[in-house]
Each structure stands twice: as C-alpha cells, then as structure tokens.
C-alpha cells in the first residue's frame, strides 16, 4: 500500500515554555502512559471448558500503553459500552481557502464510522457525531505548524493550543466524550499522514472538563478507508497492532496481517478481534470459553462478525453462543481462537476458518501485543489484495488439525453447523 498505517503520538513532558498556559484556559499538551494494574500469577484450578468459565482467562491489565489485559477497565478512557458523543471541529487557515465544506468532510467519516462500531459491538455501542457546520479559523498559517507524520511535540502542542483556543468560544466541550480536530485537507501545510490520536498526561482544560486525548484529522478528501474507526479505537484504549520497521523499510503488517482494524485499516478482514470485543464490553463472559485441559474441549464457535448490521437483515450474534475460546499460557499471555468468515466487515476475507493468535498484556501498543499464528506457514494467499499474504491463509479450516508451536496446544476444526458456526476441538497438554 502506498499509505503507511496510522498510529498515535505521545507528547513529551514538560510542555515547552514558549507555549505557556493562556490566561483563561489550560491547554498544556504532554506525554502520557496510562498506568494500570500489574500482572499477577497464573490462575490455576480444576479442568474446565465452557462458556461460563471465562474468568481465569481474563489477563490482568499492566502498565503497558494500551495493555491488552481486560480484568479491569482503564477509567482514563471512555468505554464504548453505551452511546457516546463526538464533536467534529473543522479548522481552516489564513494561507488557504477551503475547497470542501464541513458537511462534505463530515460525510467522509459518518455515518460509516458509526455503522462500523454498531456492527462490531452487536448493537451495544453507538457513536453519535456532532459536526460543526462552519469552519473555525486558526490564527496562523498551516505551514507554521510543520505538520507531518512524526510531528515534533512543540509544533503539535502549538497546533492543539491554537485549535482549542479558537474553538472554545463556539463549542461546549463538556458535552462530548470524543474530540476530532479536522483540518482543511487542501491547506498547503497539511500532511494526510499526520492523522493520529494525541494522548495527554496533563489534560487540556475547557468548559470545566478535562480533554485527555484528541484525534487530529488531516485526511485528504475523500479519505482512506476506515481511517477514523482506527483512530477512534485508540480513544477506546485499543493498541496499534502493526509493526513499524525501525528503518522505515519492510513490511508493517507482519504481526496480524489483514485480521484486525487496529493492525491495518486496509485489511481484507478489518473486523475487531473477539478479544477486543471482550475488552470493550461487547461480549459477555458466557460467550467466552476458557479451556484448561487435560480433557479435549469440544466447542462451537460462532463467527466473530455480526453479519449485515444496521440497515440489513439485523445484527446477528447478540446474546447467542460462544465467540471466543482462550487458553491461558502464562501470567500475562494467552492463546485465542475465533471463527472468521465472509460476513459484514470481513466480507472480503481471503480464507475462512478458525483464527489463532497470541496475546501478551505486558506488550505495549506497536510492540506486538497480539500476533496471529499462521496455520499454513509454507503458503500465502491473495497476494494481489492482502496487506500481508503470508498471514492471509492463517485460519484453520474444516478437517484440519494444527499444533500451536511451543505451546502444547492442538486445535481441530471438525465441521460446520447448520447455522454456519464452527465445531472445534481444543486439546491442552
């Protein structure tokens, strides 16, 4: 792909003196790492395999940025288990006349982003956009902010300070859970690769409320696919799952390939992992099977994707069967098993079957907290469309048996049910 994956930025502390606090509002932008609970020892107990036995497999949340632990929710983030409100503030600059309207830019992202989350959450979460209808003028030219992908803390901080000060008189920020600052895409200093989430250790302050993170949007019109859904995932404490090469060369998608939006917005199967759905509160414990051996666990896994979603034949999967099977492998690690097929967001999936991936709650965002395991390591598929063909055929298909390297865990997909679910046998030890 010509476009690199997206990410977050964490601004260093302290905020430069040249960007001192304005007299009426606090707008200091600084570095964040969200401290959380430390990992504890592996939970042991009798052999159990069933949809009501998920508790022993809830990895503990660690201090890693966007830890994949889900025993508790990090209250610094809004949890998308209800309706949340998002404001879109459109920023113009004195060195450019906008060639698009705020309405056109809002339509680039909504209702598509809302529909993605409604489907992914099985109707449990709605993101309600509140786009402004007019441009808000920034005080300096777009070129003055040196906007780019690896943006300096000083320049990004100046941009945030100016944007908040310009918008504060026209927006009541206390009404919103999510903030999008959307720049004029045609301004000469705007770089579309700079779209990111900015996390704030010392929050911005406006209208009596703390703003702990802001999505800075610099997308061209029309934008890249699912860009805002990816960035909004960070607002809900989801990590980047791609690998950024140190020298900027090589494959970015070696960790998860096409298989999760937080890995690649361009993936053939950008549905969120079932582990992420569990973390966000969209799966109930009875929909998660914790497998601990020594007897084989025979399970029926329903596809992770919800199906048609809003406007279609209804949202499938709500309150139904098992979506995720988990094998605990250490104090901060586990194996996950889920069924993926050509439904909804996964409609373009390259190969169907039971996908296996490793989870490490102690690994930070961008460092491989989730890694897909390739059940067909000697082959690849869909090289013309996949972001990483070696993982495009990773799932285990009907009639296949796969032993997870180094884990003493074996999975066999024994068949399909009349309703399209996947019959699976998992052997531990």
C-alpha positions as CSV (number, residue, x, y, z in Angstrom):
1,X,0.0,0.0,0.0
2,X,1.2,3.5,-0.7
3,X,-0.1,4.8,2.6
4,X,1.6,3.8,5.8
5,X,-0.5,2.6,8.7
6,X,-1.7,5.1,11.3
7,X,-0.7,5.5,14.9
8,X,-0.8,7.6,18.0
9,X,1.5,10.3,19.3
10,X,2.5,10.7,22.9
11,X,3.8,14.2,23.6
12,X,6.9,14.6,25.8
13,X,6.9,16.3,29.1
14,X,7.2,19.1,30.0
15,X,5.4,21.4,27.6
16,X,7.7,24.0,26.1
17,X,7.8,27.3,27.8
18,X,7.0,29.2,24.6
19,X,3.6,27.6,24.8
20,X,2.6,28.8,28.3
21,X,-0.8,28.4,29.6
22,X,-3.3,31.0,28.3
23,X,-4.8,33.2,31.0
24,X,-8.4,31.8,30.7
25,X,-7.8,28.1,29.6
26,X,-5.3,25.4,30.4
27,X,-4.0,23.9,27.1
28,X,-0.8,22.2,28.1
29,X,-0.1,19.1,25.9
30,X,2.2,16.5,27.2
31,X,3.3,12.8,27.3
32,X,1.0,10.0,28.5
33,X,1.5,6.5,29.6
34,X,-1.6,5.2,31.3
35,X,-0.6,3.4,34.4
36,X,-2.7,0.3,35.2
37,X,-2.7,-2.8,37.3
38,X,0.4,-5.0,37.5
39,X,0.2,-8.6,36.2
40,X,-0.2,-11.3,38.8
41,X,0.5,-15.0,38.8
42,X,-1.3,-17.5,36.5
43,X,-4.6,-18.6,37.9
44,X,-4.9,-22.3,38.4
45,X,-7.9,-24.6,39.0
46,X,-9.8,-27.7,38.0
47,X,-10.2,-28.6,34.4
48,X,-13.0,-26.6,32.8
49,X,-14.0,-25.9,29.3
50,X,-17.3,-24.0,28.9
51,X,-18.9,-20.6,28.1
52,X,-19.4,-19.8,31.8
53,X,-15.7,-20.3,32.7
54,X,-14.0,-17.2,31.3
55,X,-12.8,-15.6,34.5
56,X,-9.5,-17.5,34.7
57,X,-8.5,-16.3,31.2
58,X,-9.0,-12.5,31.8
59,X,-5.4,-11.4,31.6
60,X,-4.6,-8.7,34.1
61,X,-4.1,-5.2,32.8
62,X,-0.5,-4.0,33.1
63,X,1.3,-0.6,32.8
64,X,2.0,-1.2,29.1
65,X,0.4,1.5,26.9
66,X,-3.0,0.2,25.7
67,X,-2.4,-3.1,27.6
68,X,-4.4,-6.0,26.3
69,X,-5.3,-7.0,29.8
70,X,-9.0,-6.9,30.4
71,X,-9.6,-7.8,34.0
72,X,-10.4,-4.1,34.7
73,X,-11.2,-1.1,32.6
74,X,-8.8,1.9,32.5
75,X,-11.1,4.7,33.6
76,X,-8.9,7.3,31.8
77,X,-10.6,6.2,28.6
78,X,-14.3,6.4,27.7
79,X,-15.7,2.8,27.5
80,X,-17.8,2.2,24.3
81,X,-20.5,0.1,26.1
82,X,-23.1,2.8,25.6
83,X,-23.8,5.8,23.4
84,X,-21.0,8.4,23.3
85,X,-21.0,11.8,21.7
86,X,-18.2,13.1,19.4
87,X,-17.7,16.7,18.3
88,X,-16.0,17.4,14.9
89,X,-14.3,20.8,14.8
90,X,-13.3,22.0,11.3
91,X,-10.2,24.1,11.2
92,X,-9.2,26.5,8.3
93,X,-6.0,28.5,7.9
94,X,-5.2,32.0,6.8
95,X,-3.0,30.7,4.0
96,X,-5.7,28.7,2.2
97,X,-9.3,28.9,1.1
98,X,-11.1,25.6,1.8
99,X,-12.2,23.7,-1.3
100,X,-14.5,21.5,0.6
101,X,-17.3,22.1,3.1
102,X,-17.5,20.9,6.7
103,X,-20.6,18.9,5.6
104,X,-18.6,17.1,2.9
105,X,-15.8,16.2,5.3
106,X,-18.2,15.0,7.9
107,X,-19.8,12.8,5.3
108,X,-16.4,11.3,4.6
109,X,-16.5,9.7,8.0
110,X,-20.1,9.5,9.1
111,X,-22.3,7.5,9.2
112,X,-19.7,4.9,8.1
113,X,-17.7,5.1,11.4
114,X,-20.9,4.8,13.4
115,X,-22.1,1.9,11.4
116,X,-18.7,0.1,11.8
117,X,-18.9,0.3,15.6
118,X,-22.6,-0.6,15.8
119,X,-22.0,-3.7,13.8
120,X,-18.8,-4.6,15.6
121,X,-20.5,-4.2,19.0
122,X,-23.6,-6.2,18.1
123,X,-25.6,-3.0,18.6
124,X,-24.2,-2.4,22.1
125,X,-22.5,0.9,21.2
126,X,-23.4,3.9,19.2
127,X,-21.0,6.8,18.3
128,X,-23.1,9.9,17.8
129,X,-21.3,12.6,15.7
130,X,-21.9,16.3,16.2
131,X,-20.1,18.0,13.3
132,X,-19.9,21.8,13.3
133,X,-21.5,23.4,10.2
134,X,-18.8,26.0,9.7
135,X,-15.0,26.5,9.6
136,X,-13.1,27.8,12.6
137,X,-10.1,29.9,11.6
138,X,-6.7,29.1,13.1
139,X,-4.6,32.1,14.0
140,X,-1.5,31.1,12.0
141,X,-0.9,29.7,8.5
142,X,-1.0,25.9,8.1
143,X,2.7,25.9,7.2
144,X,3.6,27.4,10.6
145,X,2.8,24.2,12.4
146,X,5.2,21.9,10.4
147,X,2.5,19.2,10.2
148,X,3.9,15.7,9.4
149,X,3.7,12.1,10.5
150,X,6.5,12.2,13.1
151,X,5.4,15.6,14.3
152,X,7.5,17.4,17.0
153,X,6.0,17.9,20.4
154,X,6.4,21.6,20.2
155,X,4.7,22.0,16.8
156,X,1.9,19.6,17.7
157,X,1.4,21.3,21.0
158,X,1.1,24.7,19.4
159,X,-1.5,23.3,17.0
160,X,-3.6,21.9,19.8
161,X,-3.3,25.0,21.9
162,X,-4.4,27.2,19.0
163,X,-7.2,24.9,17.9
164,X,-8.7,24.7,21.3
165,X,-8.4,28.5,21.9
166,X,-10.1,29.2,18.5
167,X,-12.9,26.7,19.1
168,X,-13.6,27.2,22.8
169,X,-15.9,30.1,22.3
170,X,-18.1,28.2,19.9
171,X,-18.0,24.6,21.3
172,X,-19.1,23.4,24.7
173,X,-16.5,20.6,25.2
174,X,-18.2,19.4,28.4
175,X,-20.9,17.9,26.2
176,X,-18.6,15.4,24.4
177,X,-16.8,12.2,25.0
178,X,-14.6,12.3,21.9
179,X,-13.0,15.3,20.1
180,X,-12.0,15.4,16.5
181,X,-10.0,18.4,15.1
182,X,-10.4,18.2,11.4
183,X,-8.0,20.3,9.3
184,X,-8.7,21.8,5.8
185,X,-7.2,19.0,3.7
186,X,-6.2,21.4,0.9
187,X,-4.2,23.8,3.0
188,X,-0.5,23.7,1.9
189,X,0.9,22.7,5.2
190,X,-1.4,19.8,5.9
191,X,0.0,16.3,5.6
192,X,-2.5,13.4,5.5
193,X,0.0,11.0,7.0
194,X,-0.1,13.1,10.2
195,X,-3.6,11.8,11.2
196,X,-3.2,10.5,14.8
197,X,-4.5,10.4,18.3
198,X,-2.7,12.7,20.7
199,X,-2.7,11.5,24.3
200,X,-2.3,14.0,27.1
201,X,-0.7,13.3,30.5
202,X,-1.8,16.7,31.7
203,X,-5.1,17.2,30.0
204,X,-6.3,20.1,28.1
205,X,-8.9,22.1,30.0
206,X,-12.0,23.7,28.5
207,X,-15.6,24.3,29.8
208,X,-14.8,22.8,33.1
209,X,-13.9,19.4,31.6
210,X,-10.6,17.6,31.0
211,X,-9.7,16.6,27.5
212,X,-7.3,13.7,27.8
213,X,-6.9,12.9,24.1
214,X,-7.7,14.5,20.7
215,X,-8.0,12.9,17.3
216,X,-6.1,15.2,14.9
217,X,-7.5,14.5,11.4
218,X,-5.6,15.7,8.3
219,X,-7.2,13.3,5.8
220,X,-7.4,14.1,2.1
221,X,-10.9,14.2,0.6
222,X,-12.1,11.5,0.1
223,X,-10.2,9.9,3.0
224,X,-8.5,6.5,3.3
225,X,-10.7,3.5,4.2
226,X,-11.8,3.2,7.9
227,X,-9.3,5.8,9.0
228,X,-11.5,7.3,11.6
229,X,-12.6,4.0,13.0
230,X,-8.9,3.0,13.5
231,X,-8.1,6.3,15.3
232,X,-11.3,6.1,17.4
233,X,-10.2,2.7,18.5
234,X,-7.2,4.3,20.3
235,X,-9.6,6.6,22.1
236,X,-11.2,3.4,23.5
237,X,-7.8,2.0,24.7
238,X,-7.1,-0.3,21.7
239,X,-3.4,-0.6,20.6
240,X,-1.7,-0.4,17.3
241,X,-1.2,-4.0,16.1
242,X,1.1,-3.3,13.2
243,X,4.9,-3.4,13.3
244,X,6.8,-0.3,12.3
245,X,10.2,-1.2,11.0
246,X,13.0,0.7,12.7
247,X,14.5,1.9,9.4
248,X,11.1,2.6,7.8
249,X,11.6,-0.2,5.3
250,X,10.0,-3.7,5.1
251,X,6.5,-5.0,6.0
252,X,4.4,-3.2,8.5
253,X,1.7,-6.0,8.8
254,X,3.8,-9.0,10.0
255,X,2.0,-9.2,13.4
256,X,-1.7,-9.6,12.4
257,X,-1.9,-9.1,8.7
258,X,-5.5,-8.4,7.5
259,X,-7.1,-9.6,10.6
260,X,-7.9,-6.5,12.8
261,X,-8.7,-2.9,12.1
262,X,-6.0,-1.9,14.6
263,X,-3.5,-3.7,12.5
264,X,-4.5,-2.3,9.1
265,X,-7.3,-0.1,8.0
266,X,-6.8,-1.5,4.5
267,X,-7.1,-5.2,5.6
268,X,-9.4,-7.7,3.8
269,X,-10.9,-8.6,7.2
270,X,-10.8,-5.5,9.4
271,X,-13.3,-6.7,12.0
272,X,-12.0,-6.3,15.5
273,X,-10.6,-9.4,17.2
274,X,-13.0,-11.1,19.6
275,X,-10.5,-10.3,22.4
276,X,-11.0,-6.6,21.7
277,X,-14.8,-7.1,21.7
278,X,-14.5,-8.7,25.1
279,X,-12.2,-5.9,26.3
280,X,-14.6,-3.2,25.2
281,X,-17.6,-4.9,26.9
282,X,-19.3,-6.2,23.8
283,X,-19.0,-9.9,24.7
284,X,-20.5,-11.4,27.8
285,X,-18.5,-13.9,29.8
286,X,-20.8,-16.7,28.8
287,X,-19.6,-16.1,25.2
288,X,-16.0,-16.8,26.1
289,X,-14.8,-20.3,26.8
290,X,-11.7,-20.7,29.0
291,X,-10.0,-24.0,28.0
292,X,-7.6,-25.6,30.6
293,X,-7.4,-29.3,29.8
294,X,-6.4,-32.1,30.2
295,X,-9.6,-33.4,28.5
296,X,-10.3,-32.1,25.0
297,X,-12.7,-29.2,24.9
298,X,-15.4,-29.5,22.2
299,X,-16.8,-26.1,21.3
300,X,-19.0,-24.4,18.7
301,X,-17.6,-21.0,17.7
302,X,-19.9,-18.6,16.1
303,X,-18.4,-16.1,13.6
304,X,-17.0,-13.0,15.2
305,X,-18.6,-10.6,12.7
306,X,-22.1,-9.6,13.4
307,X,-23.4,-10.0,9.9
308,X,-25.4,-7.5,8.0
309,X,-25.7,-4.9,10.7
310,X,-27.7,-1.7,10.6
311,X,-29.9,-1.3,7.5
312,X,-29.5,-5.0,6.7
313,X,-31.2,-8.1,8.0
314,X,-30.5,-7.2,11.6
315,X,-27.5,-7.5,13.9
316,X,-26.6,-11.2,14.4
317,X,-24.9,-12.8,17.3
318,X,-26.4,-10.8,20.2
319,X,-26.9,-13.0,23.3
320,X,-26.0,-16.1,21.4
321,X,-23.3,-18.7,21.6
322,X,-19.5,-18.7,22.1
323,X,-17.5,-16.2,20.1
324,X,-14.0,-16.7,21.7
325,X,-12.0,-19.6,23.2
326,X,-9.0,-18.8,25.3
327,X,-6.1,-20.9,26.6
328,X,-4.0,-19.2,29.3
329,X,-0.3,-19.7,28.7
330,X,1.3,-17.6,31.3
331,X,0.9,-14.7,33.8
332,X,0.4,-12.2,31.1
333,X,-0.2,-14.3,28.0
334,X,-2.9,-16.4,26.3
335,X,-3.9,-18.1,23.1
336,X,-7.2,-17.0,21.5
337,X,-9.4,-18.9,19.0
338,X,-12.2,-17.4,17.0
339,X,-14.1,-18.0,13.8
340,X,-13.7,-15.6,10.8
341,X,-15.7,-15.8,7.6
342,X,-17.1,-13.6,4.8
343,X,-19.6,-11.6,6.8
344,X,-20.1,-7.8,7.3
345,X,-16.7,-6.1,7.8
346,X,-15.0,-9.4,6.9
347,X,-16.9,-9.8,3.6
348,X,-13.7,-9.6,1.6
349,X,-11.8,-12.2,3.8
350,X,-9.2,-14.2,1.9
351,X,-9.6,-17.5,3.7
352,X,-12.2,-18.6,6.3
353,X,-11.8,-20.7,9.4
354,X,-10.6,-20.6,13.0
355,X,-8.0,-17.9,13.6
356,X,-5.5,-18.3,16.3
357,X,-3.5,-15.5,17.9
358,X,-1.2,-14.9,20.9
359,X,-2.0,-12.1,23.4
360,X,0.6,-10.5,25.7
361,X,-0.9,-8.0,28.1
362,X,2.6,-6.7,29.0
363,X,3.5,-5.7,25.5
364,X,2.8,-2.0,24.6
365,X,0.9,-0.6,21.6
366,X,3.0,-1.1,18.4
367,X,5.2,-3.8,20.0
368,X,3.2,-6.9,19.1
369,X,0.6,-7.3,22.0
370,X,-1.3,-9.6,19.6
371,X,0.3,-11.8,16.9
372,X,-1.6,-14.0,14.6
373,X,-0.3,-17.6,14.3
374,X,-0.1,-18.9,10.8
375,X,-1.6,-22.4,10.5
376,X,-0.2,-22.6,6.9
377,X,3.3,-21.2,7.3
378,X,4.5,-22.6,3.9
379,X,1.9,-20.9,1.8
380,X,0.3,-17.5,1.3
381,X,-2.9,-16.2,-0.4
382,X,-4.5,-13.2,-2.1
383,X,-1.2,-11.6,-2.8
384,X,-2.9,-9.0,-5.1
385,X,-5.2,-7.7,-2.3
386,X,-3.9,-8.8,1.1
387,X,-1.8,-6.4,3.1
388,X,0.4,-9.4,4.1
389,X,-0.2,-12.5,2.1
390,X,1.7,-14.9,4.3
391,X,-1.0,-14.4,7.0
392,X,-4.0,-14.2,4.6
393,X,-4.4,-18.0,4.8
394,X,-3.7,-18.2,8.6
395,X,-7.0,-19.8,9.8
396,X,-7.5,-23.5,10.4
397,X,-10.2,-24.8,8.0
398,X,-12.7,-27.7,8.3
399,X,-10.9,-31.1,8.5
400,X,-7.6,-29.6,9.5
401,X,-5.6,-30.1,12.7
402,X,-3.0,-27.6,13.8
403,X,-0.5,-27.8,16.7
404,X,0.5,-24.4,18.1
405,X,4.3,-24.1,18.1
406,X,5.8,-24.2,21.5
407,X,2.5,-24.3,23.4
408,X,1.4,-27.9,23.6
409,X,-2.0,-26.9,22.3
410,X,-3.7,-28.5,19.4
411,X,-6.9,-27.4,17.6
412,X,-9.0,-29.4,15.1
413,X,-11.9,-28.0,13.2
414,X,-14.3,-30.9,12.9
415,X,-17.1,-29.3,10.9
416,X,-19.8,-26.7,10.5
417,X,-23.3,-26.5,12.0
418,X,-26.5,-25.9,10.0
419,X,-26.4,-22.2,11.2
420,X,-22.8,-21.7,10.0
421,X,-20.9,-22.0,13.3
422,X,-17.6,-23.8,13.5
423,X,-17.2,-27.0,15.5
424,X,-13.8,-27.1,17.2
425,X,-11.8,-29.4,19.4
426,X,-9.0,-27.9,21.5
427,X,-6.5,-30.1,23.3
428,X,-4.3,-28.6,26.0
429,X,-1.2,-30.6,27.1
